[in-house]
């Protein structure tokens, strides 16, 4: 659709026609975006009232929070690394490494 409107705009000779085609594209894009957002809002409103969906989302959030706790609990200025083939280590900034 975008390519079609752009090809119409390229072959239009006057600025008025180009503005009209561009305006139609912008307005239709906004209408489609509004329809998509309204549909997503309805889905979220319906699923938000389902208890099992809310509990599942909460458990997923707690699981992700637990997996990032090592980063949050590390001391300031440290970077925890896991090379994948050995033990996890900690890198310190150069001034603290001495």
N, C-alpha and C positions, 0 to 999 in steps of 0.2 A: 504494500500500500504506500509506504513511504517513497519507494522508487518511482511509483506511478505519479504521485503528486510532485515529486521533484522534477520528473521529466516534463510534466505539464508546465511547471514553473519556468523551466529553462526555455521552452518554446513560446512562452507568452511574450508578446512584444511590448506591452505597456506595463508600467509600474502598478497601475490599478489592478490589472489581472493577476500580477505576481503577488500583490498584497492579499487579494481575495483568496487565491489558492493557498497561500501560507496561513492566512487566518482560518480557513476551513480546516486545514490540517491541525492547527493548534487547538481549535475548539473541539474537534472530534477526538483528539488525543486526550483532552481533559475529560470529556464525557466517558470515554472508555476507562480512564484511570479511576474516575468516580465510581463507575459500576463495579470495577474490581475491588476497590476499597470497601464499598458497601457489602459486597458478597463476603469478603474476609471478615468484616465486622459481624455479620450475621452468623458466620461459622464460629467465631470466637464467643459470641454471646450464647449460642446453643451449647457448645462444648464446655463453656465455663460453668454451666449449671449442672453438668454431669459430674457427680462426686468422684468417680473413678478416674476421670481425666485430670481433675485437679490434684488428686493424690499422686497419680503417676508423674505429673509435671513437677510436683514438689519433691518426690523421690529423685527424679533426674537432676534437679537443681542441687539437692544435698549431695548426690554422688559427684557431680562436677565440682562442688565446693570442697569436698574431701580430697579430690585429686589435686587441687591447687593449693592445699594448705601448706605443703612443703615449701612452696615459693613464698607464701605470705609469712611463714614463721621463721624463715631464714634471717640471720642477722643482717644488719645494714652493711652494704658494701660487699656482700658475698654473692657468688653465683654458683648454684648447685648444678653439676653436670653429671650425666650418666653416659659414658662412651658406648655402652651397649655390649661390651665384651669383657668388662672387668667390674670392679666395685665402683660405686658412686663416689665421686670426689668433690671437693670444694675448691674453687678458684678464688684467690684473694687478690685485691688490687696490688699493684707493684709496690707501693710504699709500705704495705703491711706484710709483704712476703719475706722481707729481710729478717 
